[in-house]
């Protein structure tokens, strides 16, 4: 990576890994080591020359996957991110409506980015062997919803919908948000679904339509 990129900034909190990187690339003008928690890294500190493109690559700690993604989505200066994370999380991020893996995480991911599953990495590839398999995904910022003004309402609806997956969308939103059931069913029908539709059957665009129709 260092040989092929114009410049590489490595953010590493582990002192052993940081020491290894520092020794290996000592004196290399293309390499900069930042010994810090990625969640505290200041993206604005990166001085990117005009015409250069910021890309992100990493094997992220599985326990803080969501906070790391939140950091990335809050700093849309990057053009692509290739990251390795827990396989089950990757499957939820890449899931399609109507599948068991389709979730709140799926919709959140697709609002901010396009996502592609590149490959699965077996746990046997690591020493010591972890308890789970991994997967590599590619993310690219999604500009389609950059100007969307109802983001807070949208994610409130989505969170309420998936808080009770076994219920219909109408029942979930009624019980969690107090929205009249008839209003929800009317919005659902206008999106082309039956009133008994469940949250995992509804696409991101359809959720956005429901938010607009409900006006909540």
Z-matrix of the N, CA and C atoms (Angstrom, degrees):
N
C 1 1.456
C 2 1.535 1 111.06
N 3 1.326 2 116.04 1 -44.70
C 4 1.464 3 119.91 2 -179.55
C 5 1.520 4 110.98 3 -61.90
N 6 1.329 5 116.28 4 -38.27
C 7 1.461 6 120.32 5 -178.56
C 8 1.523 7 112.14 6 -68.68
N 9 1.347 8 117.02 7 -31.79
C 10 1.452 9 119.99 8 -174.44
C 11 1.515 10 115.04 9 -94.53
N 12 1.333 11 116.83 10 -19.31
C 13 1.464 12 120.01 11 -176.65
C 14 1.523 13 110.98 12 -95.31
N 15 1.317 14 115.67 13 156.87
C 16 1.455 15 119.04 14 176.15
C 17 1.509 16 111.46 15 -66.86
N 18 1.340 17 115.16 16 -36.77
C 19 1.457 18 121.18 17 179.44
C 20 1.521 19 108.61 18 -159.79
N 21 1.335 20 116.86 19 143.02
C 22 1.459 21 122.23 20 178.70
C 23 1.524 22 108.88 21 -124.51
N 24 1.333 23 115.43 22 127.71
C 25 1.462 24 121.73 23 173.51
C 26 1.522 25 107.21 24 -112.24
N 27 1.325 26 117.37 25 114.87
C 28 1.460 27 122.31 26 -179.13
C 29 1.523 28 109.25 27 -100.44
N 30 1.335 29 116.09 28 123.87
C 31 1.462 30 121.16 29 177.64
C 32 1.524 31 107.28 30 -105.50
N 33 1.317 32 117.13 31 113.56
C 34 1.466 33 121.91 32 -173.92
C 35 1.523 34 110.16 33 -138.72
N 36 1.335 35 116.50 34 126.14
C 37 1.456 36 120.62 35 -179.20
C 38 1.524 37 112.47 36 -92.54
N 39 1.337 38 116.82 37 -27.59
C 40 1.462 39 120.37 38 -177.45
C 41 1.532 40 110.48 39 -71.03
N 42 1.328 41 118.53 40 124.66
C 43 1.469 42 120.28 41 -175.98
C 44 1.521 43 113.79 42 -65.55
N 45 1.333 44 117.14 43 -33.97
C 46 1.466 45 119.79 44 179.50
C 47 1.525 46 110.28 45 -67.95
N 48 1.349 47 116.02 46 -48.68
C 49 1.463 48 120.07 47 179.17
C 50 1.524 49 110.88 48 -63.40
N 51 1.327 50 116.10 49 -39.77
C 52 1.465 51 119.72 50 179.15
C 53 1.523 52 110.93 51 -63.23
N 54 1.332 53 116.52 52 -39.91
C 55 1.460 54 120.35 53 178.16
C 56 1.511 55 112.31 54 -64.78
N 57 1.335 56 116.03 55 -39.98
C 58 1.465 57 120.54 56 178.34
C 59 1.525 58 110.90 57 -62.83
N 60 1.323 59 116.07 58 -46.16
C 61 1.467 60 120.48 59 179.79
C 62 1.522 61 111.26 60 -64.06
N 63 1.320 62 115.70 61 -41.99
C 64 1.460 63 120.24 62 -179.41
C 65 1.520 64 111.56 63 -61.34
N 66 1.342 65 115.98 64 -41.72
C 67 1.456 66 119.70 65 179.47
C 68 1.511 67 112.76 66 -70.32
N 69 1.326 68 115.95 67 -39.96
C 70 1.465 69 119.91 68 -176.19
C 71 1.521 70 112.09 69 -68.03
N 72 1.321 71 117.20 70 -37.77
C 73 1.467 72 119.95 71 -174.32
C 74 1.528 73 112.87 72 -111.10
N 75 1.309 74 116.28 73 20.61
C 76 1.466 75 120.11 74 179.25
C 77 1.528 76 110.61 75 -57.32
N 78 1.310 77 116.12 76 130.23
C 79 1.457 78 120.87 77 178.40
C 80 1.509 79 115.09 78 82.59
N 81 1.336 80 117.96 79 -2.49
C 82 1.466 81 120.84 80 179.37
C 83 1.528 82 109.06 81 -82.21
N 84 1.312 83 118.59 82 115.65
C 85 1.467 84 120.89 83 -176.13
C 86 1.526 85 113.74 84 -67.67
N 87 1.325 86 116.60 85 -14.80
C 88 1.463 87 119.67 86 -179.54
C 89 1.528 88 112.43 87 -87.69
N 90 1.323 89 116.83 88 -7.71
C 91 1.466 90 120.19 89 -172.97
C 92 1.523 91 111.30 90 -116.36
N 93 1.343 92 115.10 91 132.06
C 94 1.462 93 121.71 92 175.19
C 95 1.520 94 108.81 93 -128.77
N 96 1.314 95 117.33 94 129.03
C 97 1.462 96 121.87 95 178.40
C 98 1.522 97 109.80 96 -103.84
N 99 1.336 98 115.22 97 128.52
C 100 1.464 99 121.52 98 174.42
C 101 1.520 100 107.10 99 -113.93
N 102 1.325 101 117.15 100 106.91
C 103 1.466 102 121.72 101 -177.88
C 104 1.525 103 108.19 102 -85.25
N 105 1.344 104 114.80 103 87.30
C 106 1.462 105 119.79 104 -173.30
C 107 1.525 106 110.12 105 -161.21
N 108 1.312 107 115.44 106 158.95
C 109 1.459 108 122.09 107 172.82
C 110 1.534 109 108.18 108 -66.34
N 111 1.321 110 116.95 109 129.38
C 112 1.465 111 120.50 110 -179.47
C 113 1.526 112 111.63 111 -59.17
N 114 1.336 113 116.57 112 -31.72
C 115 1.462 114 119.98 113 -179.37
C 116 1.526 115 112.11 114 -67.91
N 117 1.322 116 117.13 115 -14.80
C 118 1.461 117 121.48 116 178.17
C 119 1.528 118 112.07 117 -107.64
N 120 1.317 119 115.97 118 2.35
C 121 1.465 120 119.83 119 -177.52
C 122 1.523 121 110.86 120 -72.10
N 123 1.314 122 116.50 121 134.60
C 124 1.463 123 122.74 122 -179.14
C 125 1.529 124 109.62 123 -93.14
N 126 1.321 125 116.42 124 106.47
C 127 1.461 126 120.24 125 -179.80
C 128 1.526 127 111.52 126 -61.50
N 129 1.320 128 116.02 127 -29.81
C 130 1.463 129 119.33 128 -178.94
C 131 1.522 130 112.44 129 -67.82
N 132 1.338 131 116.08 130 -14.46
C 133 1.466 132 119.37 131 178.68
C 134 1.527 133 111.88 132 -75.46
N 135 1.322 134 116.64 133 -14.58
C 136 1.461 135 120.36 134 179.18
C 137 1.525 136 109.76 135 -75.53
N 138 1.289 137 115.74 136 124.13
C 139 1.466 138 120.44 137 177.35
C 140 1.530 139 107.82 138 -100.97
N 141 1.334 140 114.74 139 98.15
C 142 1.455 141 120.74 140 -174.70
C 143 1.527 142 109.30 141 -96.76
N 144 1.319 143 117.82 142 117.68
C 145 1.471 144 120.64 143 179.32
C 146 1.524 145 111.73 144 -60.40
N 147 1.304 146 116.61 145 150.40
C 148 1.461 147 121.33 146 177.22
C 149 1.522 148 109.88 147 -56.30
N 150 1.328 149 115.08 148 133.65
C 151 1.456 150 120.04 149 178.94
C 152 1.515 151 113.86 150 91.32
N 153 1.336 152 117.88 151 -12.66
C 154 1.457 153 120.82 152 178.36
C 155 1.525 154 109.67 153 -84.54
N 156 1.321 155 116.16 154 154.29
C 157 1.458 156 122.46 155 -179.12
C 158 1.525 157 108.93 156 -118.46
N 159 1.329 158 116.05 157 131.90
C 160 1.463 159 120.83 158 179.32
C 161 1.524 160 110.15 159 -89.24
N 162 1.316 161 116.08 160 121.69
C 163 1.459 162 122.21 161 175.57
C 164 1.525 163 108.90 162 -122.71
N 165 1.320 164 115.62 163 148.80
C 166 1.462 165 121.49 164 -176.09
C 167 1.520 166 109.56 165 -121.33
N 168 1.322 167 116.45 166 137.00
C 169 1.461 168 121.90 167 176.67
C 170 1.514 169 108.36 168 -140.79
N 171 1.325 170 116.36 169 142.38
C 172 1.454 171 117.40 170 178.87
C 173 1.510 172 113.67 171 179.17
N 174 1.320 173 113.98 172 159.76
C 175 1.461 174 123.34 173 171.97
C 176 1.518 175 105.48 174 -105.41
N 177 1.318 176 116.59 175 98.54
C 178 1.460 177 119.71 176 -168.46
C 179 1.528 178 111.61 177 -87.54
N 180 1.338 179 117.12 178 149.37
C 181 1.471 180 120.70 179 176.38
C 182 1.525 181 109.94 180 -61.90
N 183 1.314 182 116.77 181 125.52
C 184 1.457 183 120.04 182 -173.14
C 185 1.525 184 112.84 183 -64.24
N 186 1.329 185 117.31 184 -27.52
C 187 1.460 186 120.70 185 -176.54
C 188 1.524 187 113.02 186 -71.91
N 189 1.325 188 117.24 187 -17.19
C 190 1.472 189 119.97 188 -179.35
C 191 1.529 190 111.01 189 -125.09
N 192 1.317 191 116.62 190 32.82
C 193 1.464 192 120.75 191 -179.77
C 194 1.527 193 111.74 192 -57.98
N 195 1.333 194 116.89 193 -50.23
C 196 1.462 195 119.87 194 -176.95
C 197 1.528 196 112.52 195 -63.04
N 198 1.341 197 120.06 196 -46.94
C 199 1.471 198 118.78 197 176.64
C 200 1.526 199 113.54 198 -58.87
N 201 1.331 200 116.89 199 -35.98
C 202 1.463 201 119.57 200 178.66
C 203 1.526 202 110.50 201 -67.10
N 204 1.326 203 116.76 202 -43.22
C 205 1.461 204 119.85 203 177.79
C 206 1.527 205 110.79 204 -62.68
N 207 1.315 206 116.39 205 -39.28
C 208 1.464 207 119.75 206 177.79
C 209 1.525 208 110.99 207 -60.88
N 210 1.322 209 116.37 208 -39.45
C 211 1.462 210 120.82 209 177.49
C 212 1.527 211 111.08 210 -63.67
N 213 1.316 212 116.17 211 -42.28
C 214 1.463 213 119.80 212 179.77
C 215 1.525 214 110.96 213 -64.59
N 216 1.326 215 116.02 214 -46.13
C 217 1.456 216 119.39 215 -176.82
C 218 1.528 217 112.14 216 -69.45
N 219 1.316 218 116.66 217 -23.94
C 220 1.464 219 120.44 218 177.83
C 221 1.526 220 112.00 219 -81.06
N 222 1.333 221 116.62 220 -11.01
C 223 1.470 222 121.49 221 -178.57
C 224 1.532 223 109.57 222 -129.06
N 225 1.320 224 117.82 223 73.27
C 226 1.469 225 121.68 224 -172.27
C 227 1.523 226 114.73 225 -77.12
N 228 1.335 227 117.06 226 41.31
C 229 1.467 228 119.69 227 177.28
C 230 1.524 229 110.65 228 -85.77
N 231 1.318 230 117.08 229 -14.03
C 232 1.459 231 120.90 230 -176.68
C 233 1.527 232 110.56 231 -86.80
N 234 1.311 233 115.90 232 153.44
C 235 1.467 234 120.89 233 -179.11
C 236 1.520 235 112.09 234 -104.10
N 237 1.331 236 116.46 235 -20.78
C 238 1.468 237 120.08 236 -179.66
C 239 1.521 238 109.06 237 -160.40
N 240 1.334 239 115.72 238 144.60
C 241 1.465 240 121.07 239 174.53
C 242 1.521 241 108.22 240 -132.91
N 243 1.309 242 116.30 241 128.03
C 244 1.467 243 122.02 242 175.22
C 245 1.521 244 106.34 243 -116.77
N 246 1.317 245 116.30 244 113.02
C 247 1.456 246 120.25 245 -173.86
C 248 1.523 247 111.38 246 -133.50
N 249 1.330 248 114.82 247 151.82
C 250 1.461 249 120.75 248 174.53
C 251 1.518 250 108.52 249 -105.88
N 252 1.314 251 115.80 250 133.77
C 253 1.444 252 121.95 251 -178.76
C 254 1.520 253 109.74 252 -148.40
N 255 1.308 254 117.65 253 179.34
C 256 1.457 255 121.15 254 -178.26
C 257 1.526 256 110.63 255 -61.09
N 258 1.324 257 115.66 256 138.15
C 259 1.469 258 120.74 257 -174.22
C 260 1.525 259 112.02 258 -57.76
N 261 1.320 260 117.57 259 -44.18
C 262 1.459 261 120.30 260 -177.63
C 263 1.525 262 111.50 261 -63.11
N 264 1.311 263 116.81 262 -36.17
C 265 1.466 264 120.52 263 177.82
C 266 1.527 265 110.15 264 -67.70
N 267 1.329 266 116.08 265 -43.24
C 268 1.465 267 120.61 266 177.97
C 269 1.525 268 110.82 267 -60.41
N 270 1.329 269 116.63 268 -40.38
C 271 1.463 270 120.11 269 179.87
C 272 1.523 271 111.27 270 -65.23
N 273 1.326 272 117.11 271 -37.32
C 274 1.466 273 119.62 272 177.48
C 275 1.525 274 111.00 273 -68.46
N 276 1.306 275 116.58 274 -37.59
C 277 1.463 276 119.96 275 179.62
C 278 1.521 277 111.64 276 -65.64
N 279 1.328 278 116.82 277 -33.51
C 280 1.465 279 122.07 278 -175.42
C 281 1.526 280 113.29 279 -97.90
N 282 1.312 281 117.98 280 3.03
C 283 1.464 282 121.82 281 -172.10
C 284 1.529 283 112.32 282 -66.18
N 285 1.315 284 114.78 283 160.27
C 286 1.459 285 122.46 284 177.93
C 287 1.532 286 109.52 285 -111.55
N 288 1.335 287 117.73 286 153.09
C 289 1.467 288 119.81 287 177.93
C 290 1.525 289 111.29 288 -55.05
N 291 1.333 290 115.42 289 141.07
C 292 1.452 291 120.52 290 178.84
C 293 1.510 292 114.55 291 91.16
N 294 1.324 293 117.80 292 -0.75
C 295 1.460 294 121.47 293 178.90
C 296 1.525 295 109.91 294 -105.79
N 297 1.336 296 115.65 295 159.50
C 298 1.462 297 120.76 296 -177.35
C 299 1.523 298 112.19 297 -64.44
N 300 1.332 299 116.78 298 -30.09
C 301 1.468 300 120.55 299 -177.08
C 302 1.527 301 112.84 300 -80.57
N 303 1.322 302 117.50 301 -13.73
C 304 1.470 303 121.61 302 -178.27
C 305 1.520 304 109.51 303 -64.66
N 306 1.321 305 116.98 304 129.35
C 307 1.457 306 119.62 305 -170.10
C 308 1.526 307 111.72 306 -154.35
N 309 1.313 308 113.70 307 -177.50
C 310 1.460 309 121.01 308 174.10
C 311 1.527 310 110.76 309 -57.97
N 312 1.336 311 116.74 310 -38.79
C 313 1.466 312 121.15 311 178.55
C 314 1.523 313 111.06 312 -62.56
N 315 1.322 314 117.19 313 -38.48
C 316 1.464 315 121.60 314 178.37
C 317 1.528 316 110.71 315 -57.73
N 318 1.313 317 115.20 316 -49.55
C 319 1.463 318 120.54 317 -176.50
C 320 1.523 319 111.40 318 -67.62
N 321 1.313 320 115.90 319 -40.89
C 322 1.469 321 120.33 320 178.19
C 323 1.522 322 110.56 321 -61.71
N 324 1.330 323 116.21 322 -45.42
C 325 1.463 324 121.04 323 179.32
C 326 1.520 325 111.23 324 -60.82
N 327 1.320 326 116.43 325 -45.97
C 328 1.458 327 120.23 326 -175.21
C 329 1.527 328 113.23 327 -74.57
N 330 1.315 329 117.10 328 -18.64
C 331 1.465 330 119.41 329 173.90
C 332 1.524 331 110.04 330 -68.65
N 333 1.317 332 116.12 331 -41.34
C 334 1.461 333 120.98 332 -174.69
C 335 1.521 334 114.49 333 -93.88
N 336 1.327 335 118.07 334 -20.27
C 337 1.466 336 118.95 335 -172.80
C 338 1.515 337 111.76 336 -156.53
N 339 1.317 338 115.16 337 163.14
C 340 1.454 339 120.53 338 163.78
C 341 1.523 340 106.09 339 -89.69
N 342 1.310 341 117.20 340 150.63
C 343 1.461 342 120.42 341 -176.01
C 344 1.521 343 109.60 342 -139.06
N 345 1.317 344 115.64 343 139.41
C 346 1.465 345 121.80 344 -179.63
C 347 1.524 346 109.33 345 -137.77
N 348 1.321 347 116.18 346 130.35
C 349 1.461 348 121.45 347 175.00
C 350 1.522 349 108.49 348 -80.97
N 351 1.324 350 116.53 349 118.56
C 352 1.464 351 120.99 350 -177.64
C 353 1.522 352 111.39 351 -87.88
N 354 1.331 353 116.64 352 -50.08
C 355 1.462 354 119.36 353 -179.43
C 356 1.520 355 110.18 354 -163.96
N 357 1.322 356 114.83 355 162.00
C 358 1.463 357 122.53 356 174.69
C 359 1.523 358 108.11 357 -102.88
N 360 1.327 359 116.56 358 138.28
C 361 1.461 360 122.20 359 -179.58
C 362 1.525 361 108.29 360 -116.35
N 363 1.317 362 116.53 361 117.00
C 364 1.464 363 121.09 362 -177.54
C 365 1.519 364 111.38 363 -65.53
N 366 1.324 365 115.46 364 147.63
C 367 1.468 366 120.65 365 177.17
C 368 1.528 367 111.86 366 -62.03
N 369 1.335 368 116.17 367 -22.51
C 370 1.467 369 120.33 368 -179.72
C 371 1.530 370 112.38 369 -71.15
N 372 1.327 371 117.09 370 -9.08
C 373 1.469 372 120.80 371 178.68
C 374 1.525 373 112.25 372 -79.65
N 375 1.325 374 117.35 373 -7.28
C 376 1.460 375 121.03 374 -174.94
C 377 1.524 376 111.39 375 -114.37
N 378 1.322 377 114.99 376 151.78
C 379 1.460 378 122.37 377 173.32
C 380 1.526 379 108.54 378 -133.12
N 381 1.333 380 118.02 379 120.90
C 382 1.458 381 126.93 380 -4.21
C 383 1.530 382 111.46 381 -68.59
N 384 1.320 383 116.03 382 155.48
C 385 1.462 384 120.82 383 -175.86
C 386 1.529 385 110.25 384 -74.17
N 387 1.337 386 117.98 385 124.58
C 388 1.472 387 120.61 386 178.20
C 389 1.524 388 111.28 387 -75.29
N 390 1.311 389 115.78 388 176.09
C 391 1.463 390 120.95 389 -177.63
C 392 1.526 391 112.64 390 -86.13
N 393 1.326 392 117.74 391 -8.00
C 394 1.465 393 120.91 392 -176.08
C 395 1.523 394 110.89 393 -132.69
N 396 1.331 395 115.32 394 158.08
C 397 1.460 396 120.68 395 172.15
C 398 1.530 397 108.88 396 -82.23
N 399 1.315 398 115.09 397 162.75
C 400 1.461 399 121.00 398 -179.70
C 401 1.527 400 110.14 399 -118.65
N 402 1.308 401 115.87 400 172.45
C 403 1.461 402 121.37 401 176.24
C 404 1.519 403 108.89 402 -150.69
N 405 1.320 404 115.16 403 149.79
C 406 1.463 405 121.45 404 177.00
C 407 1.526 406 108.25 405 -105.92
N 408 1.321 407 116.62 406 129.69
C 409 1.461 408 121.16 407 179.00
C 410 1.527 409 110.06 408 -124.74
N 411 1.330 410 114.70 409 158.17
C 412 1.461 411 121.05 410 175.34
C 413 1.528 412 108.49 411 -117.28
N 414 1.325 413 115.94 412 127.98
C 415 1.457 414 122.41 413 177.68
C 416 1.519 415 109.92 414 -115.49
N 417 1.323 416 115.91 415 141.93
C 418 1.461 417 121.54 416 171.72
C 419 1.527 418 107.56 417 -135.64
N 420 1.328 419 118.26 418 136.00
C 421 1.466 420 120.61 419 -178.66
C 422 1.529 421 111.51 420 -54.84
N 423 1.318 422 115.41 421 139.55
C 424 1.457 423 121.53 422 179.61
C 425 1.527 424 108.96 423 -102.95
N 426 1.325 425 117.70 424 106.57
C 427 1.473 426 119.98 425 -177.29
C 428 1.527 427 113.50 426 -78.52
N 429 1.332 428 117.57 427 -6.26
C 430 1.459 429 120.84 428 -172.39
C 431 1.528 430 112.90 429 -60.27
N 432 1.337 431 116.76 430 -33.92
C 433 1.465 432 119.32 431 -175.03
C 434 1.528 433 112.49 432 -112.05
N 435 1.323 434 116.71 433 19.05
C 436 1.469 435 120.67 434 -176.99
C 437 1.526 436 112.07 435 -58.43
N 438 1.324 437 116.99 436 -34.33
C 439 1.458 438 120.22 437 -178.51
C 440 1.516 439 114.24 438 -98.98
N 441 1.315 440 116.88 439 11.02
C 442 1.470 441 120.66 440 -177.71
C 443 1.530 442 110.04 441 -67.66
N 444 1.322 443 117.01 442 125.91
C 445 1.463 444 121.05 443 -171.87
C 446 1.527 445 114.23 444 -95.62
N 447 1.316 446 117.07 445 -8.44
C 448 1.464 447 119.50 446 -176.02
C 449 1.528 448 111.66 447 -107.98
N 450 1.319 449 116.81 448 30.87
C 451 1.464 450 120.51 449 -175.75
C 452 1.530 451 112.09 450 -59.13
N 453 1.318 452 116.80 451 -45.20
C 454 1.466 453 120.00 452 -178.26
C 455 1.520 454 111.25 453 -62.07
N 456 1.322 455 116.64 454 -44.07
C 457 1.466 456 120.79 455 178.04
C 458 1.521 457 111.12 456 -65.32
N 459 1.321 458 116.05 457 -41.46
C 460 1.461 459 120.46 458 -179.70
C 461 1.523 460 111.06 459 -58.75
N 462 1.334 461 116.81 460 -49.80
C 463 1.456 462 119.34 461 -176.52
C 464 1.518 463 112.26 462 -73.31
N 465 1.323 464 117.40 463 -23.05
C 466 1.460 465 120.61 464 172.65
C 467 1.524 466 110.17 465 -67.25
N 468 1.328 467 116.11 466 -43.45
C 469 1.466 468 121.40 467 177.25
C 470 1.522 469 110.58 468 -63.89
N 471 1.324 470 117.11 469 -45.38
C 472 1.467 471 121.25 470 -178.94
C 473 1.524 472 110.90 471 -63.55
N 474 1.327 473 117.08 472 -43.68
C 475 1.467 474 120.67 473 179.70
C 476 1.521 475 110.78 474 -61.48
N 477 1.321 476 116.76 475 -43.11
C 478 1.462 477 120.35 476 179.07
C 479 1.523 478 111.05 477 -66.08
N 480 1.316 479 116.39 478 -39.81
C 481 1.462 480 120.86 479 -178.75
C 482 1.520 481 111.92 480 -61.82
N 483 1.330 482 117.19 481 -44.22
C 484 1.460 483 120.66 482 -175.27
C 485 1.528 484 113.33 483 -89.77
N 486 1.319 485 117.16 484 2.26
C 487 1.462 486 119.27 485 176.29
C 488 1.522 487 111.29 486 -73.25
N 489 1.334 488 116.20 487 -18.72
C 490 1.465 489 121.40 488 179.72
C 491 1.527 490 108.31 489 -140.28
N 492 1.310 491 115.44 490 74.82
C 493 1.468 492 121.07 491 -171.80
C 494 1.522 493 113.46 492 -59.32
N 495 1.315 494 117.46 493 -31.20
C 496 1.462 495 119.71 494 -175.53
C 497 1.523 496 112.77 495 -75.96
N 498 1.322 497 116.22 496 -13.11
C 499 1.454 498 119.51 497 178.99
C 500 1.526 499 110.37 498 -90.28
N 501 1.325 500 115.42 499 161.75
C 502 1.460 501 119.15 500 172.74
C 503 1.527 502 108.49 501 -69.02
N 504 1.320 503 115.77 502 161.66
C 505 1.460 504 119.36 503 178.93
C 506 1.527 505 110.63 504 -59.15
N 507 1.319 506 116.37 505 -42.40
C 508 1.464 507 120.41 506 -178.39
C 509 1.521 508 111.18 507 -60.72
N 510 1.321 509 117.14 508 -44.67
C 511 1.464 510 120.39 509 -179.86
C 512 1.528 511 111.72 510 -66.80
N 513 1.335 512 116.33 511 -39.82
C 514 1.466 513 119.98 512 -179.05
C 515 1.526 514 111.41 513 -64.46
N 516 1.323 515 117.01 514 -48.70
C 517 1.465 516 120.35 515 -177.92
C 518 1.526 517 111.64 516 -68.68
N 519 1.318 518 115.88 517 -34.32
C 520 1.465 519 119.28 518 178.30
C 521 1.526 520 110.78 519 -66.51
N 522 1.340 521 116.77 520 -45.90
C 523 1.462 522 120.13 521 -176.52
C 524 1.525 523 112.69 522 -73.41
N 525 1.334 524 117.53 523 -33.34
C 526 1.467 525 120.45 524 -176.47
C 527 1.524 526 113.39 525 -89.07
N 528 1.334 527 116.87 526 -35.26
C 529 1.466 528 120.03 527 -174.23
C 530 1.525 529 113.73 528 -115.34
N 531 1.337 530 116.55 529 -8.05
C 532 1.454 531 119.81 530 178.33
C 533 1.514 532 114.76 531 74.42
N 534 1.322 533 117.13 532 16.87
C 535 1.468 534 120.69 533 178.82
C 536 1.526 535 108.43 534 -74.68
N 537 1.329 536 118.46 535 134.10
C 538 1.466 537 120.10 536 178.70
C 539 1.528 538 111.65 537 -53.18
N 540 1.315 539 115.55 538 132.59
C 541 1.458 540 120.20 539 -174.75
C 542 1.525 541 111.72 540 -60.65
N 543 1.322 542 117.12 541 -38.40
C 544 1.460 543 120.68 542 -179.83
C 545 1.526 544 111.40 543 -62.26
N 546 1.314 545 117.19 544 -37.66
C 547 1.465 546 120.91 545 178.62
C 548 1.527 547 110.74 546 -65.06
N 549 1.326 548 115.74 547 -40.93
C 550 1.467 549 119.89 548 179.36
C 551 1.518 550 110.21 549 -66.05
N 552 1.315 551 116.83 550 -45.70
C 553 1.461 552 120.56 551 -179.59
C 554 1.524 553 111.01 552 -62.34
N 555 1.312 554 117.10 553 -37.58
C 556 1.465 555 120.85 554 176.98
C 557 1.524 556 110.76 555 -62.96
N 558 1.336 557 116.80 556 -42.84
C 559 1.466 558 120.82 557 178.89
C 560 1.519 559 111.19 558 -65.50
N 561 1.327 560 116.42 559 -39.77
C 562 1.465 561 121.59 560 -179.99
C 563 1.523 562 110.62 561 -63.01
N 564 1.325 563 116.72 562 -45.08
C 565 1.466 564 121.16 563 -179.80
C 566 1.528 565 110.40 564 -62.88
N 567 1.312 566 117.47 565 -37.44
C 568 1.462 567 120.92 566 179.83
C 569 1.527 568 112.65 567 -67.64
N 570 1.328 569 117.31 568 -20.05
C 571 1.469 570 120.28 569 175.76
C 572 1.522 571 111.82 570 -87.07
N 573 1.349 572 116.53 571 -3.69
C 574 1.457 573 119.82 572 178.29
C 575 1.510 574 114.78 573 98.03
N 576 1.330 575 117.48 574 10.08
C 577 1.462 576 121.21 575 -179.79
C 578 1.523 577 111.01 576 -107.14
N 579 1.333 578 115.25 577 164.02
C 580 1.455 579 120.99 578 172.23
C 581 1.527 580 109.09 579 -77.92
N 582 1.323 581 116.01 580 160.79
C 583 1.463 582 119.89 581 -178.98
C 584 1.524 583 112.11 582 -66.80
N 585 1.322 584 117.32 583 -15.98
C 586 1.470 585 121.48 584 -179.23
C 587 1.528 586 112.59 585 -92.10
N 588 1.317 587 117.72 586 10.09
C 589 1.463 588 120.97 587 -176.96
C 590 1.532 589 110.48 588 -61.60
N 591 1.332 590 115.28 589 145.73
C 592 1.465 591 121.26 590 177.74
C 593 1.536 592 109.39 591 -103.20
N 594 1.319 593 116.97 592 158.69
C 595 1.469 594 120.67 593 -175.53
C 596 1.521 595 114.44 594 -54.25
N 597 1.339 596 117.23 595 -38.87
C 598 1.464 597 120.14 596 -175.36
C 599 1.526 598 113.56 597 -71.03
N 600 1.334 599 117.39 598 -3.99
C 601 1.464 600 121.27 599 178.40
C 602 1.532 601 112.30 600 -97.12
N 603 1.313 602 117.66 601 -2.59
C 604 1.459 603 121.36 602 -171.63
C 605 1.524 604 110.86 603 -106.66
N 606 1.317 605 116.40 604 128.97
C 607 1.465 606 121.36 605 -179.17
C 608 1.526 607 110.84 606 -77.14
N 609 1.325 608 115.66 607 168.83
C 610 1.462 609 120.61 608 178.14
C 611 1.524 610 110.78 609 -60.03
N 612 1.325 611 116.96 610 -46.12
C 613 1.455 612 120.45 611 179.43
C 614 1.518 613 112.49 612 -60.24
N 615 1.328 614 116.68 613 -37.30
C 616 1.468 615 120.63 614 179.04
C 617 1.524 616 111.15 615 -70.29
N 618 1.330 617 117.08 616 -37.40
C 619 1.465 618 119.23 617 174.61
C 620 1.526 619 110.21 618 -61.35
N 621 1.317 620 116.94 619 -39.86
C 622 1.462 621 120.75 620 179.32
C 623 1.530 622 110.48 621 -65.16
N 624 1.325 623 116.75 622 -38.07
C 625 1.463 624 120.28 623 176.90
C 626 1.526 625 110.96 624 -65.07
N 627 1.325 626 116.35 625 -40.63
C 628 1.464 627 120.85 626 179.55
C 629 1.525 628 110.59 627 -62.97
N 630 1.332 629 116.54 628 -42.13
C 631 1.466 630 120.81 629 177.40
C 632 1.529 631 110.18 630 -59.39
N 633 1.318 632 116.38 631 -43.44
C 634 1.469 633 120.72 632 -179.29
C 635 1.523 634 111.31 633 -65.22
N 636 1.328 635 116.36 634 -42.52
C 637 1.466 636 120.27 635 -178.29
C 638 1.528 637 111.08 636 -67.45
N 639 1.334 638 115.69 637 -42.63
C 640 1.467 639 119.65 638 -178.22
C 641 1.522 640 111.75 639 -70.24
N 642 1.331 641 116.32 640 -35.54
C 643 1.453 642 120.18 641 -178.99
C 644 1.517 643 113.41 642 62.92
N 645 1.339 644 116.78 643 31.41
C 646 1.476 645 120.61 644 -177.91
C 647 1.515 646 110.60 645 -94.58
